[in-house]
Amino acid sequence: MARTGLILHGAIFGLAWAASLRGFMMALAGPDSTFSFAGTFGIIIPAGVVVGALLGWAEYRRRAGARQRLLILAPLLVGIIPLVQPGAIQALLITGDGGAPFALAVLAMIGGYSVSGRGPRWTRIVAGLVSLTEILVTFLAPKPATFLSATTPYGAWFATLGSSLFVVFALACSIPMRRPDTGRDAAGRTPTAEPVAVT
């Protein structure tokens, strides 16, 4: 697949992921949840689209056999883009409010590392255990409201949505961490050998 196609695919996947994340946030906040065009379509969804597009570009570069160390940091934009809101940086520094997106991105990057195939096996195992713990916490940790408990149908759906969003993000984060694919061209095709003339 060509570069534009992979970037477009990544952007669409990022859009779907961010829209689903907004639904998770709404369920977490419960009746107090409010929507705004600025917050939803100016911050959350654009962050997902940008990160998805960058990870699509990372997949193109990986297929082309290129290193992409800087793109490993692309998921952190999920936490950086919301800071453009007025007062967001001050709130983060004073109260810690707004730090959840950073934590999500870092944990997803740890999960991505665990399946990247790079680095010592023991460090990837540790990273995998951290990610598994994160998934279990989504199901087992005390919730701010009883209806979010995983023992209820609604709560089980809520935990399943949150953990699946985390796993998808982690798998996407692994793309720029993987070894470059030197066996294919950037379009994903395996080069064919030149015919050898027989004399």
VMD Tcl script that draws the C-alpha trace (Angstrom):
set ca {
  {0.00 0.00 0.00}
  {1.27 3.48 -0.88}
  {2.24 6.05 1.72}
  {-0.94 8.14 1.30}
  {-3.11 5.05 1.72}
  {-1.42 3.94 4.93}
  {-1.58 7.44 6.40}
  {-5.27 7.70 5.46}
  {-6.01 4.29 6.97}
  {-4.23 5.31 10.17}
  {-6.19 8.57 10.35}
  {-9.52 6.72 9.94}
  {-8.59 4.15 12.59}
  {-7.52 7.01 14.88}
  {-10.84 8.76 14.27}
  {-12.83 5.65 15.20}
  {-10.65 5.07 18.27}
  {-10.98 8.66 19.51}
  {-14.76 8.69 18.98}
  {-15.02 5.45 20.97}
  {-12.79 6.93 23.68}
  {-15.18 9.87 23.92}
  {-17.98 7.40 24.55}
  {-15.92 5.75 27.28}
  {-15.33 9.14 28.89}
  {-19.05 9.87 28.77}
  {-19.83 6.57 30.48}
  {-17.18 7.26 33.13}
  {-18.56 10.72 33.93}
  {-22.14 9.46 33.99}
  {-24.94 12.02 34.15}
  {-22.41 14.83 34.65}
  {-20.90 14.25 31.20}
  {-21.18 17.19 28.82}
  {-20.27 17.51 25.15}
  {-18.88 20.54 23.37}
  {-17.71 21.04 19.82}
  {-14.44 22.55 21.09}
  {-13.61 19.66 23.39}
  {-14.85 16.77 21.26}
  {-14.13 17.96 17.71}
  {-11.39 20.44 18.57}
  {-9.31 18.29 20.96}
  {-10.19 14.61 21.42}
  {-11.02 13.53 17.87}
  {-8.24 15.58 16.18}
  {-5.71 14.05 18.60}
  {-6.80 10.56 17.57}
  {-6.68 11.44 13.86}
  {-3.20 13.00 14.09}
  {-1.74 10.11 16.09}
  {-3.38 7.56 13.79}
  {-2.02 9.29 10.70}
  {1.50 9.42 12.17}
  {1.37 5.73 13.05}
  {0.16 5.00 9.52}
  {3.20 6.87 8.24}
  {5.33 4.84 10.66}
  {3.98 1.64 9.11}
  {4.88 2.94 5.65}
  {8.42 3.74 6.80}
  {8.72 0.37 8.54}
  {7.75 -1.42 5.32}
  {10.27 0.71 3.45}
  {13.02 -0.51 5.80}
  {13.56 2.89 7.43}
  {14.16 3.59 11.12}
  {11.58 5.78 12.84}
  {12.75 6.53 16.34}
  {11.04 9.94 16.51}
  {7.66 8.46 15.53}
  {7.82 6.21 18.62}
  {6.85 9.35 20.56}
  {3.80 10.10 18.38}
  {1.28 8.59 20.86}
  {2.26 11.22 23.44}
  {0.34 13.74 21.33}
  {-2.81 12.24 22.87}
  {-1.68 13.95 26.08}
  {-0.06 17.03 24.52}
  {-2.85 18.25 22.22}
  {-5.37 18.75 25.07}
  {-2.92 21.16 26.71}
  {-3.73 23.80 24.07}
  {-6.94 24.55 25.98}
  {-6.73 27.76 28.03}
  {-5.62 27.00 31.58}
  {-4.87 23.34 30.86}
  {-1.14 23.56 31.59}
  {-1.72 25.41 34.85}
  {-4.29 22.83 35.96}
  {-1.88 20.02 35.12}
  {0.96 21.58 37.10}
  {-1.12 22.63 40.11}
  {-3.70 19.87 40.53}
  {-2.57 17.16 38.11}
  {-5.90 17.46 36.30}
  {-5.47 16.47 32.67}
  {-2.66 13.99 33.28}
  {-4.79 10.94 32.41}
  {-4.16 11.18 28.63}
  {-0.39 11.20 29.26}
  {-0.70 8.17 31.51}
  {-2.80 6.38 28.89}
  {-0.24 7.09 26.18}
  {2.73 5.98 28.30}
  {1.00 2.77 29.37}
  {0.01 2.03 25.78}
  {3.61 2.57 24.66}
  {4.72 0.10 27.34}
  {2.18 -2.36 25.99}
  {3.37 -1.72 22.46}
  {6.95 -2.42 23.49}
  {5.89 -5.76 24.97}
  {4.76 -7.01 21.53}
  {7.29 -5.14 19.40}
  {9.85 -7.95 19.24}
  {12.60 -5.47 20.15}
  {14.82 -5.50 23.22}
  {15.59 -8.22 25.77}
  {12.87 -10.77 26.29}
  {12.71 -10.18 30.05}
  {11.99 -6.47 29.60}
  {9.19 -7.27 27.17}
  {7.76 -9.77 29.64}
  {7.78 -7.14 32.37}
  {6.13 -4.66 29.99}
  {3.52 -7.28 29.15}
  {2.77 -7.84 32.83}
  {2.32 -4.10 33.32}
  {-0.16 -4.04 30.45}
  {-2.00 -7.09 31.76}
  {-2.28 -5.40 35.15}
  {-3.75 -2.33 33.49}
  {-6.42 -4.47 31.82}
  {-7.25 -6.26 35.09}
  {-7.49 -2.94 36.92}
  {-10.06 -1.78 34.38}
  {-12.27 -4.68 35.43}
  {-11.46 -5.03 39.13}
  {-10.68 -1.54 40.47}
  {-13.37 0.26 42.49}
  {-15.49 2.50 40.30}
  {-16.80 6.00 41.11}
  {-20.38 4.71 40.70}
  {-21.89 1.34 41.54}
  {-23.47 0.97 38.10}
  {-19.94 0.88 36.62}
  {-19.01 -2.23 38.60}
  {-17.97 -5.11 36.35}
  {-20.51 -7.28 38.15}
  {-23.31 -5.46 36.30}
  {-23.97 -5.82 32.54}
  {-23.38 -2.11 32.01}
  {-20.18 -2.17 34.05}
  {-18.89 -5.25 32.23}
  {-19.47 -3.46 28.91}
  {-17.73 -0.36 30.27}
  {-14.67 -2.37 31.35}
  {-14.60 -4.28 28.06}
  {-14.72 -1.04 26.09}
  {-11.95 0.54 28.14}
  {-9.64 -2.47 28.02}
  {-10.17 -3.04 24.29}
  {-9.42 0.62 23.55}
  {-6.20 0.23 25.55}
  {-5.18 -2.95 23.70}
  {-5.85 -1.40 20.28}
  {-3.82 1.69 21.24}
  {-0.97 -0.48 22.52}
  {-0.86 -2.52 19.30}
  {-0.79 0.70 17.28}
  {2.02 2.06 19.48}
  {4.11 -1.00 18.61}
  {4.28 -0.09 14.91}
  {7.23 2.35 15.04}
  {9.00 0.10 17.57}
  {9.09 -2.93 15.28}
  {12.09 -3.85 13.20}
  {12.12 -2.37 9.68}
  {10.87 -4.84 7.09}
  {13.72 -5.30 4.66}
  {11.99 -8.17 2.85}
  {9.34 -6.01 1.19}
  {9.13 -2.68 -0.56}
  {7.18 0.27 0.86}
  {3.99 -0.92 -0.85}
  {4.23 -4.23 0.99}
  {5.26 -6.29 -2.04}
  {7.97 -8.92 -1.86}
  {10.55 -8.17 -4.51}
  {10.85 -10.88 -7.11}
  {14.22 -12.19 -8.17}
  {15.57 -11.13 -11.53}
  {15.42 -13.92 -14.08}
  {18.75 -15.58 -14.64}
  {19.68 -16.24 -18.24}
  {20.67 -19.84 -18.90}
  {23.51 -20.32 -21.37}
}
mol new
graphics top color blue
foreach p $ca { graphics top sphere $p radius 0.5 }
foreach p [lrange $ca 0 end-1] q [lrange $ca 1 end] { graphics top cylinder $p $q radius 0.2 }
display resetview
